[in-house]
Amino acid sequence: MKKKYTITLRLTDMQYALLGAICRRTKRTQSEVIRSFIENGSVRERISQEHIYIIRQLIGESTNLNQLARQANTYGFSAVA
């Protein structure tokens, strides 16, 4: 949807610093942060690279566990051990 309205917003130094901190933490522009506040009432922080790395490790471990469980159900627990 095309954005055709512009607003002017006056902030105190403290409010502006808080907006800047939110923008840095979420890695979004000021406009995106304010739009998110208007639409959702909050701004969610993006997932960091460290969290993505940990999530991928958990996915790999759970995949291995599922493979072991499948083999145990197919061939019996003594064959998998």
N, C-alpha and C positions, 0 to 999 in steps of 0.2 A: 504494500500500500504506500502510495506517495505521501511524503511528509511535507505539508505545505504551511504549517503554522510555526511561528517562532515566538518564544516568550523570553522576557528578561527577568532574571532572578537575582535578588540582592541577598547576600549572605554576610554574616559576621566573619571575622578572621577564624574563629574557632570552628564554625560550620564549614567554611571553605577548606580548612585543614582536614576536617573529618571526611569531607567528600573526596579530597585527594587521597587520603589513606584508603578509603573504600575502593577507589579506582585502581590504586596500585595493588591492593590485595586481590581484587577480583580480575585484574588485567582487562578492564573494560574502560571505555571512554566515559566522560562525565555525562554525556547525553544518554548512553546506554544505561548507566546506573540510575539516572533520574527516571527514565522510561520504565525501568524495572520496578522502581519504587511505586510509580503511579499504577502500573498494571497488577503487580503482585503484592505490594506492601513490603517487599524485602528484596535483597539482592543476594543470590547464592554465590559462594566463592567457587572458582573453577578448580578442577582437580589438578594437583601439582604433579610433576613428573615423578617425584618420589612415590606418591600414592599410586600412580599408574603402574610403576615397577612392582610394587608390593602386590597389587591386585593381580598382575600377570603371573607372579610367582604362586599366588594362592590358586589361580586357575590351573596352572600346571600340576600342582600337588593334588588338587581334587581330581584332575583327569587321571593321574596315576592311581589314585585310590579307587576310582570307579573301575579302572581296568582290572585291578587286583580283585575287587569284589565280584566282577563279572566272571573272571576265571575261577574264583573260589566257588561260585554258584554252579558253574558248568562242570568243572572237574573234581570238585570236592576240596575241602579246606586243607587236607593233608598234602595234596598234590601242589598247591600253591606255596605252602610253607617251604 
